[in-house]
Amino acid sequence: MNVNAARFKQLCEQIEASINRVMIGKGHVIEELLIAIAAGGHVLIEDVPGIGKTTLVSSLAKSLNLSFKRIQFTPDLMPSDITGFNLYNQKSNEFEFQPGAVMSQIVLADEINRTSPKTQSALLEVMQESQVTVDGVTYLLPQPFMVLATQNPVEQVGTYPLPEAQLDRFMLKINLGYPTIDEEVMILHLYDQEDPLENVSPVAGANEVLWMRDQARLVHCSDSVKFYIASVTAATRRHPDVKIGASPRASRMLMQASKARALIRGRNYVRPDDVQIMANSVLSHRISMRPESRLKQVTAGDVVRDVIDRTQVPES
């Protein structure tokens, strides 16, 4: 199979145009979602309530014509609500599997950090292996599969910090941010008479998403760029402000995200600037800061920028 960058770019533009019917001024966020889709990764969206996180995910699912489930994470949510459970059928005298909410192609884990770590951990197998195991029996999830989780800032009341193992399963962490005043006025016009989500129509389907993932895997990443990716990731582990740096999984996801970005930009090869642009979204949520660094208000994003500035860039 050859890389068809032109068709890939055209398909991404169609998906972006569809989402833009309900999202104003979020082009960079939509591009990162498309990167995650093509790279086969999951996305953590963090911001305050009311920014449009749920609307963004809903419009994405409708644009791709994929099955969609929304799980509202609350303190009383149980792991079996997510994965499913076996229920005894008195007529057949057998236990029957009752699928959980995760049995869908796109799963919105809404306010994921409002539930307990025990329930959060139910997603670990799901996100890593696209399957659930209940009473020793494994059930495969429909493909393509993707988790998009929304998270409120941890300083808010009633939130639990996500465990490091959970954070490491997300390829990207993105922030929507507040709109400008002009953008907010456009949002008011957009929602004045009707809900624009009702007018979103599919522009692609499961086969197109799987094709996008196959295409992204074929993008060339040279040995020098691979060494650059590994050097950037390893440098986060040696940084004086960092307690725990990014894992080797982070290197792999950074390469996959860089491949997808290159293809969205019409190229069949990765350049160092692809890595630099994707580094913060891929690495920052995987870095655990030292307490004294947090007191100095040094963030993981600051560490990633410092590492990028200090790491030698390959010529090609």
N, C-alpha and C positions, 0 to 999 in steps of 0.2 A: 504493500500500500504506500502510495506517495502522499506527501503533505500537500493539501489543497488549501493554501493560505487564503486565497481570494474568497472561496466559498465559506470558509470558516469565519472570516471577517464579516462577510455579508450576513451570515446567520446571527452573529453577535449583535450586529447593528439592528437587525429586526427585533431581537429580544429586548435590547435596550430601549428601542422606540416604543415597544409595547408597555414596558414598565414605566417609562417617562409619562405615560398618560395619567398616572396617579401619583408619581413622585416628582417633585419640583426641585431642581438644583442639586441633584444627588448623582451626577454622572460618574464621579470617581468611586462612589460606593457601589453603583451598579457594575462598573468595570471589575471591581474586586469580587463581586458575586459571580460574574461570568468566569473569572479566573478560577475560582473555587470549583465551579461546576465542571469546567474543562479538565481541571487537575484532579477531580475526584475527591475533593476535600470537604470538610465541614467548617462552618463559620459561626463565630461568636460575635454577636452584635451588642455592644455595651453603650448605653446612654440613659438619660433620665426618661421617665414615662411621658408619653404624648408626642414623641418626636416622629413617629411613623414606622417603628421597627416592624410591627405586625403587618401593617399595610404593605411594606416592602416585600416581605416573604410571601404574603398572599398573592400579590400581583405577579411574583416570579412563578409560583406554582400554576397560576392560570395561564400565563404566557407560554409555559412549557407543556401544558395539558397533562400534567402528572398528578397522580393521586396525592392527596394532601390531608394531613391530620395535624391538629393543633392540640398540644398538651399544656394545660395551665398548671404550672408547678406551684403547689401550695404546701404548707407544712404537713398536712395530713395525707399527701399523695404517697401511695405505696409502690414499691418496685414492681409488683405484679400488675398494677394499673398500666405500667409502661410496656412490660415484656409480654404479658398474658399469663394465663393460669389454666390448670386442668380442673374441669368441673364434672362431677359424677352425674351420669345420665341414668336415671332409674329404669327407663324403658330398655335401654341396650345393656344395662349392667356394666358399662364401661366409662372410663374417664375420657372426656372430650376436651381438646385444646380450645380455649377461648382466646383468640388473638388480642393482644394489647394494642394500645394506640400507636405504637411504633411501627406497626405493620402497614407502612405506606412508603411511597417513593420520596416525598418531601415531608419531613417532620419538623414542625415548629415547636421547639421547647421554650415556651413563653415564661419569662422570669425564672430561669433555671436555678438561680441562686436564692430563691425563696423556699426551697424544700431542703430536707436534711441531706447530709452527705451520703447516707445509706441509699436513699432514693436516687441521688445523682449518679451513684456508682452503677446503677442498673443500665446506664447508657454506655458503659465502657466496652463491653463485648459488641454491642450494637454498632458503635462507631468504628471499632477497629476491624471487625470481621464481617459486618453486614449480616448478622445472624443473632438469634436469641436461643438460649438453652433453658428449657423448663422441664424439671424432673428428669434430667438426663437425656432428653430428646432435643435435637437441634432443628430449628426452623429457619430457613433462608428468607431474607427480606427481598421484596421486589426491587428490581434494578431498572434504572439507576436509582441509587439511594443517597440521601443527603440530609444531614441534620443542620438546621439553622436555629441557634439558640439565642434568645435575648436575655440580657443581664442588666439589672439595675446597679449603679455604683455601690460598692460594698459598704460605703459609709451610711447608706440609707437603712432605716429601721426594718428589722425582720429579714435581713439577708445573711446568707452563709457563704463564706469564701469557697470558691470551687477548689477541690483538691488538685495538686500538681498533675497527677495522672490524668485527671479529667481535662484540664487545660491543654495538656500535651496532645490530646486527640483532635483538637481544633486546628485546622490548617491556618486559618486567618482569624484575627480579631480586628474588627473595624468599629469605628464610631461615626454616627450620622451627623451629630452636631446640630445646633439651632440654625434655622434658615435666616437669611437676611430679611429686612423689612419688606423689600420688594418681592422676595420669594414668598413671604408669608401672605402678602396681599394676593398673589397669584394662587396660593393654596385656598384662600377664602373664596375667590372666584370659582375655582375648580369644584369646590364642594357646596356651592351656594344653592343649587337646585337639585342635585342628585349625588349618589355615591358613584364616583368614577370607576370603582372596582367592578361594577356590574357591566361596564362596557369593555372590559379587557377580554380580548379573544386570543386563543392559542395561535402562536406563530411557529411552534416547533413541537416535537413530541419526544417520547422515550428513545426512539431510534436515532434521532438527531443528537440527543445528548450523549448517547453511547458512541456515536461517530465522532463527536467533538473530543471525547476522552481518548479514543484511539488516535486521533490526529495529534493531540497534545503529547502523547507518549513518543511520537515519531520525531518531534523537534530535536535537533542536534544540540548537544551541550558538550563543548570541547573539554579536553582534560584540564586545560588551564583554568577554565571557568569553574569546573568541578573543584579544583584545588582552591580557588578563590572562595567558593561557597563554604568548603570545609574550614578554611582559615578564618572566615568571618564568624562562623558558629563557635569554633574552638576558642576564639578570642573572648567571647562572652564568658567563658568559664574561668578565664584568668584575670578578668577585670577586677580591680580592687574594690569596687562598690557592689560586687555581685556575690551572693551566697551560693546560689545554684544557677549555673548557666544553661544554655540551650542544649538539648540532647541530640544525638545522631539522627533521631527521627526528624528533628527540626531541619537538619541539613537536607534530608531527602525531600521534605515538604517544600523547602525553599527552592530546590531545583525544580520540582514539579510546578510550583507557582510561577517561577521565572519562565519555564517553557510555555505555559499557557499565556502569559503576558506577551511573550515574543510573538506567538501566533495571532493573538488579537491585534497586534500592531503590524501584522502582515509579513512576518519573518518566519523562516523555518529553522532558525538557529538562535541560541541565547547569547546575549551580550552582557557584559558586566553591569551596565546600567539597569537591566532588568532585575538583576539580583539586588542592587542598591535600592531600587524603588520598592521592591517587595519585602525587603529585610525587616522593616519595622512591623508590618502587619503579621509576618510569620514568626518573628522571634520574640517580640516584646512581652507577650503574655506567658512565655515560657521561662522568663528570667525572674528569679527570686532575689530581691535586694537585701542587703545587710541592714539591720535596724539603724545603725548610725548613718547610713546613706539616706534612708528615708527621712531621718531627722534633718538632714541637709537638703531635703527636697530634691534629691537626685532620683530621676525616674528610670524605668527600664528603657523608655524611648531615648533618653539621654545617652544611656549606655550603648544602644544600637548605633546611634549617630556617631558616637565617639569611636566605636569599633570600625565602622565604615570609613571614617576619616583616616584611621591609622593603618588600615590593612592595604597592602600593596595591590594595585589593580593590574590584572593581566592585560597584555596588549591586544589580545583577541579573545 
